[in-house]
Amino acid sequence: MSRPITLFTGQWADLPFEEVARMASEWGYDGLEIACWGDHFEVDRALTEENYIRRKREVLEKHNLGCWVLSNHLLGQATCDYPIDERHRNILPPEVWGDGDPEGVRRRAADRMRDTARAAAEFGVDKVVGFTGSPIWYTVAMFPPTPDEMVQRGYQEFADRWNPILDVFDDCGVRFALEVHPTEIAYDYWTTVRALEAVGHRRALGLNFDPSHYVWQGFDPVTFLWDFRDRILHVDCKEARVRSNDGRSGLLGSHLPWGDPRRGWDFVSTGHGHVPWEDCFRTLNAIGYDGPISVEWEDAGMDRLRGAPEALEFVRNLNFTPPSTAFDAAFGSEG
């Protein structure tokens, strides 16, 4: 089972796309998971500018890299979020933010997500990874008490806003891989169940597996991977570590910045945290996942130029061919 190992460019969008491609190639990555921000992949230009897509492909070919997926987390976040505020203004293109009217922002973000499906198809990939935002994330603390009807309305709003987007994904032959993540409509096991139910389990909506967001919440990545095996469209390899309890640090982060040692958890370099990666890779083998394994770099305590090649080596050591597959290839299968 030869799964390509890619580098997610989202945390590298401060650098020119070609520079990131050059470095990833020199480190030995097989390809890129290309983010739709910075100059890495601009959806509007991809659909309107002659030769834009060809030029992006030429950069990949020049550096012997592949691409199997685009990622548009930032625009997706604004499609269904509440409230819409200055946080969104900081991550959105000016033309999507516009005058900041919340419903206008959501509408323009949804239009851009539909265009992302079209651009992905033109680029020759059939998956887009991203966020959806959530109209009810702000109720998670559960006080004042949240009526069940309010939660139900939140999932219905998600369905109402995302079904028209997913219609375009269907039309383009592209699938959307929702990254299960705090602040999204699906942030843990049971909210993933409800999100899939809300859209009638339609095929266009799948999942991006990133277990770094599971371990600090306290649910098991391997169980999640197995139970949602028919929905796993993409895998991001990122690590998180829950700090030892000093009596002060909590799991909600205390509004402290990434890397602050007072936090109860943080992202760390791959292989230095609490994700059971060997068990995850064994489960990926068991469910037959053969898509990319994408390294996502978010360790605030290590220089990314050192960490990215180190993470690649860690993943290569685990991205093994299961013995049964190797045996069948060598000796043939009785079946």
LUMNU-436140 format. One record per residue (C-alpha): residue number from 0; residue in one letter; x, y, z. Coordinates in pm, 1 decimal, decimal comma, always signed. Each point is the difference from the previous one (the first is absolute). Layout:
<sites>
> NUM;A;X;Y;Z
...
</sites>
This chain:
<sites>
> 0;M;+0,0;+0,0;+0,0
> 1;S;+187,1;+305,6;-127,5
> 2;R;-154,6;+306,9;+161,0
> 3;P;+153,5;+332,3;-106,6
> 4;I;+125,3;+222,1;+279,9
> 5;T;-83,4;+365,0;-55,6
> 6;L;+61,4;+329,8;+174,1
> 7;F;-301,5;+218,2;+77,2
> 8;T;+92,1;+350,1;-115,2
> 9;G;-243,2;+187,0;+224,9
> 10;Q;+263,8;+76,7;+264,7
> 11;W;+245,5;+103,4;-273,5
> 12;A;-220,4;+248,5;-185,1
> 13;D;+224,5;+288,7;+107,5
> 14;L;+250,3;-137,4;-251,8
> 15;P;-41,3;-7,3;-378,9
> 16;F;-150,5;-319,9;-134,1
> 17;E;+303,4;-87,6;-207,3
> 18;E;+230,9;+38,9;+300,6
> 19;V;-212,9;-241,5;+204,1
> 20;A;-7,0;-246,1;-289,9
> 21;R;+378,3;+15,7;-32,1
> 22;M;+58,0;-64,7;+370,1
> 23;A;-254,3;-281,5;+19,3
> 24;S;+163,0;-170,2;-297,6
> 25;E;+349,5;+34,6;+145,4
> 26;W;-118,3;-149,2;+329,3
> 27;G;-145,1;-298,3;-185,5
> 28;Y;-375,8;+58,3;+12,1
> 29;D;-207,8;-162,0;-272,8
> 30;G;-234,6;+292,9;-42,3
> 31;L;-194,5;+287,0;+151,7
> 32;E;-341,0;+48,5;+154,4
> 33;I;-47,0;+347,3;-143,7
> 34;A;-170,5;+270,6;+203,2
> 35;C;-233,6;+246,7;-172,6
> 36;W;+159,2;+307,9;+156,0
> 37;G;+317,6;+198,0;-39,4
> 38;D;+115,7;-43,6;-357,8
> 39;H;-18,0;-378,1;+25,0
> 40;F;-335,7;-47,3;-172,7
> 41;E;-236,1;+290,0;-67,3
> 42;V;-342,3;-132,7;-90,0
> 43;D;-120,1;+311,7;-179,6
> 44;R;+310,6;+15,9;-217,9
> 45;A;-16,9;-372,7;-71,2
> 46;L;-343,9;+45,0;-154,6
> 47;T;+57,1;+328,3;-182,3
> 48;E;+367,0;+27,2;-92,3
> 49;E;+125,1;-179,3;-307,5
> 50;N;+283,8;-246,6;+69,1
> 51;Y;-17,5;+49,3;+380,8
> 52;I;-62,5;-368,5;+66,2
> 53;R;+257,6;-107,1;-256,7
> 54;R;+263,8;+216,9;+169,0
> 55;K;-76,6;-156,5;+340,0
> 56;R;+34,0;-345,4;-150,8
> 57;E;+331,0;+99,2;-159,8
> 58;V;+139,1;+97,5;+340,9
> 59;L;-95,9;-340,2;+139,0
> 60;E;+148,9;-181,0;-298,6
> 61;K;+320,3;+202,0;+21,7
> 62;H;+51,3;-124,6;+354,4
> 63;N;-129,6;-355,5;-59,5
> 64;L;-297,3;+49,0;+229,9
> 65;G;-358,3;-119,6;-20,2
> 66;C;-320,3;+149,4;+135,1
> 67;W;-306,7;-202,2;+91,9
> 68;V;-204,1;+253,0;+196,8
> 69;L;-59,9;+371,5;+49,4
> 70;S;-81,1;+154,5;+337,9
> 71;N;-223,8;+299,8;+62,4
> 72;H;-48,0;+16,3;+375,9
> 73;L;-18,1;+377,6;+25,9
> 74;L;-284,9;+58,6;-243,7
> 75;G;-189,1;-304,1;+127,7
> 76;Q;+11,8;+131,6;+356,2
> 77;A;-197,8;+307,9;-97,6
> 78;T;-283,1;-183,9;-177,5
> 79;C;-189,8;-105,6;+310,5
> 80;D;+162,2;+170,9;+297,6
> 81;Y;-153,1;+205,0;+279,3
> 82;P;+94,9;+262,5;+85,9
> 83;I;+182,2;+149,0;-299,5
> 84;D;+246,2;+255,6;+136,2
> 85;E;+353,1;+137,5;-20,0
> 86;R;+147,9;-349,6;+25,6
> 87;H;-149,7;-79,0;-338,3
> 88;R;+109,1;+331,1;-146,9
> 89;N;+358,9;-100,3;+85,4
> 90;I;-17,5;-322,2;-204,3
> 91;L;-222,4;+90,5;-294,8
> 92;P;+82,5;+167,7;-331,3
> 93;P;-122,5;+363,0;-1,7
> 94;E;-253,3;-71,2;-273,3
> 95;V;-158,3;-276,4;+210,4
> 96;W;-4,6;+210,4;+316,4
> 97;G;-151,3;+293,3;-188,8
> 98;D;-179,0;+234,3;+238,3
> 99;G;+2,8;-262,4;+276,0
> 100;D;-375,3;-54,6;+4,9
> 101;P;-15,1;-356,0;+143,9
> 102;E;-251,5;-144,8;-241,5
> 103;G;+179,9;+154,9;-294,5
> 104;V;+327,8;-153,1;+119,9
> 105;R;-161,2;-342,1;+29,8
> 106;R;-155,5;+28,1;-345,3
> 107;R;+323,7;+107,3;-168,8
> 108;A;+197,7;-269,1;+181,9
> 109;A;-250,2;-262,6;-117,4
> 110;D;+34,1;+124,8;-357,4
> 111;R;+378,3;-32,8;+26,3
> 112;M;-30,6;-354,4;+138,0
> 113;R;-214,4;-94,5;-298,3
> 114;D;+268,3;+148,5;-220,7
> 115;T;+259,0;-203,7;+189,7
> 116;A;-171,4;-318,7;-114,4
> 117;R;+7,0;+127,9;-358,7
> 118;A;+365,9;+102,6;+26,1
> 119;A;+96,8;-334,6;+153,1
> 120;A;-157,8;-182,8;-291,2
> 121;E;+183,9;+224,7;-246,8
> 122;F;+324,1;-63,3;+189,6
> 123;G;-55,4;-374,3;-21,7
> 124;V;-63,1;-90,1;+364,2
> 125;D;-318,5;-150,8;+138,2
> 126;K;+18,1;+101,5;+366,7
> 127;V;-6,2;+325,3;+194,8
> 128;V;+84,8;+7,5;+371,4
> 129;G;-143,5;+272,0;+218,5
> 130;F;-217,9;+136,5;+276,2
> 131;T;-368,1;+90,2;+12,7
> 132;G;-17,8;+219,2;+307,4
> 133;S;-293,4;-48,6;+235,0
> 134;P;-306,0;+203,7;+98,5
> 135;I;-6,9;-171,0;+340,6
> 136;W;+363,1;-40,2;+109,4
> 137;Y;-43,8;+298,9;+231,1
> 138;T;-252,9;-205,6;+199,9
> 139;V;+247,0;-278,9;+86,6
> 140;A;+53,7;+124,2;+357,8
> 141;M;-371,1;-76,9;+53,9
> 142;F;-76,7;+297,5;+220,2
> 143;P;-238,7;+159,4;-14,7
> 144;P;-155,2;-340,3;-63,9
> 145;T;-32,0;-75,1;-372,1
> 146;P;-342,0;-132,6;-100,7
> 147;D;+13,6;-304,3;-224,0
> 148;E;-212,0;+186,5;-252,3
> 149;M;+279,6;+256,9;-34,1
> 150;V;+252,4;-276,1;-73,7
> 151;Q;-238,5;-153,8;-252,1
> 152;R;-35,9;+336,8;-173,2
> 153;G;+377,4;+24,4;-19,8
> 154;Y;+31,8;-329,4;-186,0
> 155;Q;-287,6;+95,5;-225,7
> 156;E;+168,6;+330,9;-80,4
> 157;F;+319,2;-187,9;-84,2
> 158;A;-196,1;-226,0;-235,6
> 159;D;-183,8;+293,6;-158,1
> 160;R;+323,0;+186,5;-65,5
> 161;W;+215,6;-293,9;-105,9
> 162;N;-233,9;-211,4;-212,3
> 163;P;+7,7;+259,0;-282,7
> 164;I;+380,5;+6,1;+24,3
> 165;L;+16,4;-379,3;-6,5
> 166;D;-229,4;-0,8;-303,4
> 167;V;+277,7;+174,2;-194,3
> 168;F;+257,0;-243,5;+138,7
> 169;D;-217,6;-283,4;-131,8
> 170;D;-33,1;+168,1;-338,5
> 171;C;+378,0;+37,7;-23,6
> 172;G;+83,6;-352,7;+114,4
> 173;V;+182,5;+138,7;+304,4
> 174;R;-49,9;-93,5;+365,5
> 175;F;+36,3;+221,0;+307,1
> 176;A;+203,5;-134,8;+293,1
> 177;L;-114,5;+175,4;+317,1
> 178;E;+277,1;+25,4;+255,4
> 179;V;-150,4;-102,4;+334,0
> 180;H;+125,2;+280,3;+220,1
> 181;P;-114,4;+225,8;+286,0
> 182;T;-205,1;+296,8;-128,9
> 183;E;-146,3;-214,1;-281,7
> 184;I;-346,5;-154,3;-24,7
> 185;A;+176,7;-334,0;+53,6
> 186;Y;+267,5;+21,8;+268,3
> 187;D;-10,3;-346,1;+164,3
> 188;Y;-151,1;-345,6;-47,6
> 189;W;-367,2;+67,1;+63,3
> 190;T;-9,6;+336,5;-173,0
> 191;T;+146,1;-173,2;-306,4
> 192;V;-288,7;-245,6;+12,1
> 193;R;-248,3;+287,3;+16,3
> 194;A;+163,4;+198,0;-279,9
> 195;L;-11,6;-298,3;-236,5
> 196;E;-361,7;-64,4;+96,3
> 197;A;-87,7;+364,7;-61,9
> 198;V;+90,7;-28,3;-370,5
> 199;G;-146,3;-346,5;-43,0
> 200;H;+339,9;-172,3;-15,5
> 201;R;+45,0;+132,4;-352,1
> 202;R;+315,2;-120,2;-171,5
> 203;A;+139,4;+347,8;-67,6
> 204;L;+76,7;+49,9;+371,1
> 205;G;+287,2;-203,8;+138,8
> 206;L;+256,2;+51,3;+274,5
> 207;N;+356,6;+112,7;+41,2
> 208;F;+162,8;-207,8;+276,0
> 209;D;+222,3;+214,2;+222,8
> 210;P;+33,1;-175,4;+337,0
> 211;S;+193,1;+284,3;+162,2
> 212;H;-337,5;+159,4;+69,2
> 213;Y;-136,7;-316,9;+158,1
> 214;V;+259,5;-87,8;+264,0
> 215;W;-27,2;+320,0;+202,1
> 216;Q;-379,5;-30,4;-3,1
> 217;G;+30,2;-351,6;+138,2
> 218;F;-153,2;-219,3;-271,8
> 219;D;+178,6;-282,5;-176,8
> 220;P;+137,9;+63,7;-351,7
> 221;V;+13,2;-369,4;-89,3
> 222;T;-365,2;-58,2;+88,4
> 223;F;-96,3;+309,0;-200,1
> 224;L;+203,5;-116,0;-299,3
> 225;W;-156,6;-345,1;+2,2
> 226;D;-358,4;+109,5;+55,2
> 227;F;+13,6;+267,6;-273,2
> 228;R;+219,7;-204,0;-234,9
> 229;D;-235,4;+41,9;-294,9
> 230;R;+23,5;+381,2;+30,7
> 231;I;+376,7;+51,5;+33,3
> 232;L;+109,3;+196,1;-305,7
> 233;H;+329,5;+142,8;+119,9
> 234;V;+245,2;-23,9;+291,4
> 235;D;+193,0;+283,7;+164,3
> 236;C;+290,4;-104,7;+218,0
> 237;K;+27,9;+244,9;+287,5
> 238;E;+85,1;-60,3;+364,3
> 239;A;-138,1;+131,3;+329,7
> 240;R;+116,9;-46,7;+355,6
> 241;V;-201,6;+35,2;+318,3
> 242;R;+223,4;+156,2;+263,7
> 243;S;+37,6;-154,3;+342,0
> 244;N;-254,6;+140,8;+238,6
> 245;D;+161,2;+261,8;+222,1
> 246;G;-330,8;+98,0;+156,8
> 247;R;-23,6;+315,2;-211,5
> 248;S;-12,1;-105,0;-367,5
> 249;G;-332,6;-82,6;-159,4
> 250;L;-87,8;-157,6;-333,7
> 251;L;-186,0;+307,1;-128,0
> 252;G;+326,4;+191,3;-37,0
> 253;S;-74,4;+295,5;+230,1
> 254;H;+21,2;+247,1;-293,2
> 255;L;+378,1;-50,2;+2,6
> 256;P;+197,5;-2,2;-327,9
> 257;W;+135,2;-312,3;-166,3
> 258;G;+322,2;-113,4;+162,3
> 259;D;-69,0;+166,9;+334,7
> 260;P;+108,9;-253,9;+265,3
> 261;R;-296,9;+92,3;+218,1
> 262;R;-239,5;-159,0;-250,4
> 263;G;-147,4;-339,1;+80,8
> 264;W;+80,9;-133,4;-347,8
> 265;D;+180,7;+103,7;-314,5
> 266;F;+102,1;-114,8;-345,0
> 267;V;+346,5;-156,6;-9,8
> 268;S;+224,6;-150,8;-265,4
> 269;T;-110,1;-335,6;-135,7
> 270;G;+111,0;-288,6;+217,9
> 271;H;+25,6;+209,7;+316,9
> 272;G;-364,7;+1,3;+103,8
> 273;H;-286,8;-223,9;+102,0
> 274;V;-151,7;-110,3;-330,4
> 275;P;+28,8;-383,1;-26,5
> 276;W;+146,5;+23,8;-348,6
> 277;E;+103,8;-363,4;-42,1
> 278;D;-352,9;-115,3;+81,7
> 279;C;-138,5;+265,7;-235,1
> 280;F;+216,2;-121,2;-287,7
> 281;R;-91,0;-361,5;+68,0
> 282;T;-365,9;+101,4;-16,5
> 283;L;+56,3;+196,0;-321,2
> 284;N;+143,4;-321,2;-144,7
> 285;A;-296,4;-201,4;+124,5
> 286;I;-258,4;+233,8;-156,1
> 287;G;+192,0;+16,0;-327,8
> 288;Y;+73,9;+372,8;+3,2
> 289;D;+246,9;+67,9;-280,8
> 290;G;-17,9;+379,4;-28,3
> 291;P;+253,9;+260,6;+109,9
> 292;I;+141,5;+36,7;+349,2
> 293;S;+45,8;+373,0;+37,4
> 294;V;+237,2;+152,4;+255,9
> 295;E;-153,2;+310,8;+157,4
> 296;W;+252,2;+206,7;+191,6
> 297;E;-126,3;+196,6;+303,5
> 298;D;+265,9;-46,9;+268,6
> 299;A;+60,1;+346,6;+144,6
> 300;G;+302,4;-129,7;+190,0
> 301;M;+208,0;-131,2;-291,9
> 302;D;+127,1;+169,5;-314,3
> 303;R;-201,8;-129,7;-294,0
> 304;L;+307,8;-30,6;-222,6
> 305;R;+134,0;-257,0;+242,7
> 306;G;-331,4;-157,2;+87,9
> 307;A;-141,0;-63,2;-348,0
> 308;P;+277,0;-238,8;-111,9
> 309;E;-3,7;-168,1;+341,9
> 310;A;-375,8;-57,2;-29,3
> 311;L;+46,5;-148,3;-346,8
> 312;E;+245,1;-256,5;+135,6
> 313;F;-239,4;-89,9;+282,6
> 314;V;-288,0;-56,6;-242,1
> 315;R;+212,2;-202,4;-242,7
> 316;N;+90,2;-238,2;+281,7
> 317;L;-368,2;-66,9;+71,3
> 318;N;-140,5;+14,6;-353,2
> 319;F;+69,1;-368,7;-47,4
> 320;T;-150,4;-262,8;-226,5
> 321;P;-202,5;-245,7;+209,8
> 322;P;+152,9;-350,0;+2,8
> 323;S;-306,2;-162,6;-160,0
> 324;T;+23,0;+236,3;-297,3
> 325;A;+371,3;-62,0;-37,0
> 326;F;-56,4;-377,9;+21,0
> 327;D;-270,8;+7,3;-265,7
> 328;A;+219,3;+207,1;-229,0
> 329;A;+289,1;-240,9;+35,8
> 330;F;-182,0;-334,8;-8,5
> 331;G;-347,0;+69,7;-132,4
> 332;S;-333,0;-17,9;+177,6
> 333;E;-194,3;-323,8;+34,6
> 334;G;-318,7;+200,9;-35,1
</sites>
